[in-house]
Amino acid sequence: MRLTLLVPELLWPEPGDQRTLGNLPLPGFEWLAARAACRRQPAIAFETALARCFGLTAPAFGALRLFGEDGGEAAVEGHWLCADPVHLRFHHERVVLADSGAFDLTEDEARAFAAALNAEFADIGQVRGATARRWYLRLNPAGSAFAGASRHVAAPLSAVAGRRVDNKPVDHDATLTRWLNEVQMFLHGHPLNARREKAGLPPVNSLWLWGGGRLTRPQPGIFTALWSDHPLAVGLARAGGTPVHPLPEGFAGLARLASPGSVLLVVLDSLLPPVIYEDGEAWRHAWQDLEAKWFAPLRRQLGRTVSTLEIVAPTLYGDLQWSLSRHARWKFWQRNPEPGQTLAALASQFSESHP
């Protein structure tokens, strides 16, 4: 098989944090990285890197992610945006955004918020909650006041969650931005938020609008199959006619199920949440799990069941890509790095030229 692994946040974004980066033995990955050709491109969000795997450079993330949800066929028609629930707070005179992964939000609460927004702003569009964490906004048909919403450009949620948002480069549609201000005032006064604050929970006081547009379909045939549980990945594959399979337990499960000669994309995004929520210990545990289930077996199978391996890793340091062919296993002269030091060394190396 020819295998591409998409592994966002493969490097911890703080190169000086040796408690997280240091002394993390990953012999499978270390062996592969030492024999791979590595190249770095400018940093991009995970969602952008995922879309590029399917040959798309400026897709409508909202419609595509919705298309990957259960019952997401509504994404085929209309102009959709991701409208994810967030909590904005002031911290050191900066506005910091927390997505709903950083606080508890129940399905019942999400449905209540969506129903209230739809009742208040029925002339604007319709909010649809696929899960408590992932919401969507379908704008009313073109010709309304929001016909220019395709110009509303904002970073994907993964690129702003847990970070300051008052200095993020954006190109907002003015009309949509004014409406979002109305939404924030409406949410501020909603009784459900009053109950949340009384219970010591962060209020849902805004939406993060991003990825707007109509469903765009990638070129078919780039991959034989996708293996992922991420709704955007699933939506991209479905839109291009690529078969979709749930993420297997590890490479051993993939090898049992994949057909010989397949060209496969596997999305391994377990390192992303710990980076968003600044949990170094969880990041280390997630890496050890990836090592045991994926990279250690791949070291043994490169040149056997795996003919080529691409590791694509969007990180703070850049979009990093490691490429290996079946012949890499015969590089006996290649010295392995010091065990447990590879990630720290890479972070230090790439941070030196990081702007």
C-alpha positions in Angstrom: 0.0 0.0 0.0 0.9 3.7 -0.4 0.1 5.4 2.9 -0.3 9.1 3.9 -0.6 9.9 7.6 -2.0 13.4 8.5 -0.8 14.1 12.0 -1.5 17.7 13.2 0.6 19.2 16.0 3.2 16.4 15.8 5.6 18.9 17.5 4.7 20.7 20.8 4.4 24.4 20.0 6.7 25.5 22.9 10.3 24.5 22.0 11.6 25.5 25.4 9.2 23.2 27.3 11.5 20.3 27.9 9.1 18.8 30.4 6.8 18.1 27.5 9.2 17.6 24.6 12.2 16.0 26.3 12.8 12.4 27.1 10.0 11.0 25.0 11.4 7.8 23.4 9.6 7.1 20.1 11.9 4.6 18.4 9.5 3.8 15.6 9.1 7.5 14.6 12.7 8.3 15.2 13.8 5.5 12.9 11.5 6.7 10.2 12.3 10.3 10.5 16.1 9.6 10.4 15.6 8.0 7.0 13.0 10.3 5.5 13.4 13.3 3.2 11.9 16.2 5.2 10.6 19.4 3.9 8.9 22.4 5.5 6.3 24.7 4.0 4.7 27.8 5.6 2.4 27.0 8.6 -1.2 26.3 7.8 -4.2 25.2 9.8 -5.0 21.5 10.2 -8.2 21.9 8.2 -6.3 23.6 5.3 -3.7 20.8 5.3 -6.5 18.2 5.2 -8.2 20.0 2.3 -4.9 20.1 0.4 -4.6 16.4 0.7 -7.7 16.3 -1.4 -6.4 18.9 -3.9 -8.5 21.8 -2.6 -6.9 25.1 -1.7 -9.9 27.3 -0.7 -12.8 25.0 0.0 -16.1 25.8 1.8 -15.2 24.1 5.1 -18.7 24.6 6.6 -20.6 22.7 3.8 -17.9 20.0 3.7 -17.8 19.4 7.4 -21.6 19.3 7.6 -21.5 16.8 4.6 -19.4 14.5 6.9 -21.9 14.6 9.7 -24.7 12.1 10.3 -27.6 13.4 8.2 -25.4 16.0 6.6 -27.0 15.8 3.1 -28.5 19.2 3.6 -25.0 20.6 2.9 -25.5 19.9 -0.8 -27.7 23.0 -1.2 -27.2 26.5 0.1 -24.5 28.7 1.6 -23.2 27.3 4.9 -20.7 28.4 7.5 -19.4 26.7 10.6 -21.0 28.6 13.4 -19.3 26.9 16.4 -20.3 28.0 19.9 -17.5 29.7 21.8 -16.8 31.7 25.0 -15.0 35.0 24.6 -13.3 36.4 27.7 -10.9 39.3 28.5 -7.5 38.2 29.7 -4.7 40.7 30.2 -6.6 43.2 28.0 -6.9 40.7 25.2 -9.8 38.8 23.9 -9.2 35.0 24.3 -11.5 32.4 22.6 -12.4 29.1 24.3 -14.2 26.6 22.1 -16.8 24.2 23.6 -14.1 21.5 24.1 -12.8 23.7 26.9 -16.1 23.8 28.8 -19.2 21.6 29.3 -22.1 22.1 26.9 -24.8 19.5 26.8 -26.8 18.4 23.8 -30.0 19.8 25.4 -28.3 23.2 25.9 -27.1 23.2 22.3 -30.5 22.5 21.0 -32.0 25.2 23.2 -29.5 27.8 22.0 -30.0 26.9 18.4 -33.8 27.1 18.7 -33.6 30.5 20.4 -31.3 31.8 17.7 -33.5 30.5 14.9 -36.6 32.1 16.5 -34.8 35.5 16.9 -33.0 35.6 13.6 -35.3 33.7 11.2 -34.8 36.4 8.6 -31.1 35.8 8.5 -30.8 32.0 8.2 -30.9 28.8 10.2 -28.6 27.5 12.9 -28.2 23.8 12.9 -26.4 21.8 15.6 -24.9 18.5 14.5 -23.4 18.0 17.9 -23.1 20.1 21.1 -19.7 21.3 19.8 -20.3 21.7 16.1 -22.9 24.1 14.8 -23.7 25.4 11.3 -25.4 28.4 9.8 -27.2 28.3 6.5 -27.8 31.8 5.2 -31.0 32.7 3.5 -30.8 32.6 -0.3 -28.6 35.0 -2.3 -30.2 38.4 -2.8 -30.6 38.9 0.9 -28.5 41.3 2.9 -25.9 38.5 3.2 -25.2 37.9 -0.5 -21.6 39.1 0.2 -21.0 36.6 3.0 -18.6 34.6 0.8 -16.1 37.4 1.5 -16.2 36.6 5.2 -12.9 34.9 5.8 -11.8 33.8 9.3 -9.3 31.2 10.5 -10.6 27.7 11.3 -11.5 27.2 14.9 -8.5 24.9 15.6 -6.2 27.8 14.8 -7.9 30.2 17.2 -9.2 28.1 20.1 -7.3 29.0 23.3 -5.6 31.9 21.6 -6.1 35.7 21.3 -8.5 36.6 18.6 -8.2 40.4 18.6 -5.1 40.3 16.4 -6.0 37.5 14.0 -5.9 38.5 10.3 -9.4 38.2 9.0 -11.4 39.6 6.1 -14.9 39.9 7.5 -18.1 40.7 5.6 -19.3 43.9 7.3 -23.0 42.9 7.3 -22.3 39.5 8.8 -20.1 41.0 11.4 -22.9 43.4 12.5 -25.3 40.5 12.7 -22.7 38.6 14.9 -22.7 41.6 17.3 -26.4 41.3 17.6 -26.0 37.6 18.3 -23.6 38.3 21.0 -26.0 40.8 22.7 -28.8 38.2 22.4 -26.8 35.4 23.9 -25.6 37.7 26.7 -29.2 38.1 27.8 -30.3 34.6 27.3 -31.7 32.9 30.5 -29.7 29.7 29.8 -26.5 31.6 30.0 -27.7 33.2 33.3 -28.2 29.7 34.6 -24.8 28.6 33.4 -23.1 31.6 35.0 -24.9 30.9 38.3 -23.6 27.3 38.2 -20.1 28.6 37.6 -20.0 27.6 33.9 -18.7 29.9 31.1 -21.6 31.3 29.1 -21.9 30.7 25.4 -21.5 34.3 24.3 -20.6 34.2 20.7 -20.3 32.0 17.5 -17.1 31.5 15.5 -18.1 31.9 11.9 -15.7 30.4 9.4 -15.5 28.3 6.3 -18.4 29.8 4.4 -19.5 28.9 0.9 -21.3 26.3 -1.1 -20.3 22.7 -1.3 -17.1 22.2 -3.3 -16.2 18.7 -4.5 -12.5 17.6 -4.6 -11.1 15.7 -7.6 -11.9 12.0 -7.3 -9.4 9.2 -7.3 -6.6 10.8 -5.2 -7.0 8.1 -2.6 -8.5 4.6 -2.7 -9.9 5.2 0.8 -10.0 7.4 3.8 -9.6 6.1 7.4 -10.9 8.8 9.8 -13.6 9.8 12.3 -13.1 13.5 11.7 -16.3 15.0 10.1 -14.4 17.3 7.8 -12.2 14.5 6.5 -15.3 12.3 6.1 -17.1 15.2 4.2 -14.1 15.7 1.9 -14.0 12.0 1.0 -17.7 11.7 0.5 -17.8 14.8 -1.7 -15.1 13.3 -3.9 -16.6 9.8 -4.0 -13.8 8.3 -1.9 -14.8 5.3 0.3 -14.7 6.2 4.1 -13.8 3.8 6.9 -13.7 4.5 10.7 -10.2 5.0 12.1 -8.8 1.5 13.0 -7.2 0.7 16.3 -3.8 0.9 14.8 -1.7 0.0 11.7 -2.3 -3.7 12.4 -6.1 -3.1 11.9 -5.5 -1.1 8.8 -3.3 -3.8 7.3 -5.9 -6.4 7.9 -8.7 -4.4 6.2 -7.0 -2.5 3.4 -6.7 -4.0 -0.1 -3.3 -4.6 -1.6 -2.1 -1.7 -3.8 -4.4 0.8 -2.0 -3.5 4.5 -1.8 -4.7 5.5 1.7 -5.1 8.6 3.8 -5.3 8.1 7.6 -6.0 11.1 9.8 -4.5 10.8 13.2 -5.6 14.0 15.1 -5.2 12.9 18.7 -2.4 15.4 19.3 -4.5 18.4 18.3 -6.8 18.7 21.4 -3.9 18.6 23.9 -2.2 21.5 22.0 -5.4 23.5 21.9 -6.0 23.1 25.6 -2.3 23.4 26.6 -2.1 19.9 28.2 1.4 18.7 27.8 0.9 15.5 29.7 -2.0 14.5 27.5 0.0 15.3 24.4 2.8 13.0 25.6 0.3 10.2 26.3 -1.3 10.7 22.9 2.2 10.5 21.3 3.1 7.3 23.1 -0.2 5.8 21.9 0.6 6.8 18.3 4.1 5.3 18.6 2.8 2.0 19.8 -0.1 1.6 17.4 1.3 3.3 14.3 4.9 4.3 14.0 6.5 1.2 15.6 4.5 -1.2 13.3 5.3 1.1 10.3 9.0 0.8 11.0 8.7 -3.0 10.6 6.4 -2.9 7.6 8.1 -0.2 5.4 9.3 -2.0 2.3 7.0 -4.9 3.0 3.3 -4.1 3.2 4.0 -0.4 2.8 5.8 0.8 -0.3 5.7 4.5 0.3 4.9 6.6 3.4 4.1 10.3 3.7 3.8 11.9 7.1 2.1 15.3 6.9 2.2 17.4 10.0 0.8 20.9 10.2 2.4 22.6 13.2 3.2 26.0 14.6 6.6 25.7 13.0 5.3 25.0 9.5 3.7 22.3 7.4 6.2 19.5 7.9 6.3 16.6 5.5 8.4 13.4 5.8 8.6 11.1 2.7 9.9 7.5 2.7 10.1 4.9 0.0 10.5 1.2 0.4 14.3 1.6 -0.1 14.7 3.7 3.1 14.8 0.6 5.2 18.2 -0.3 3.6 19.9 2.9 4.8 22.1 1.0 7.2 24.6 3.9 7.3 22.0 6.2 8.7 22.6 6.7 12.4 19.6 6.8 14.7 19.3 9.9 17.0 19.5 9.8 20.7 16.4 8.0 22.1 13.8 10.4 23.3 15.4 13.6 21.9 14.1 13.7 18.3 11.0 15.9 18.9 12.9 18.3 21.1 15.7 18.6 18.5 13.2 19.1 15.7 11.3 21.8 17.7 14.6 23.6 18.4 15.7 23.3 14.8 12.5 24.7 13.3 12.0 27.3 15.9 15.3 29.0 15.0 13.8 30.2 11.7 10.2 30.5 12.8 9.0 34.1 12.5 
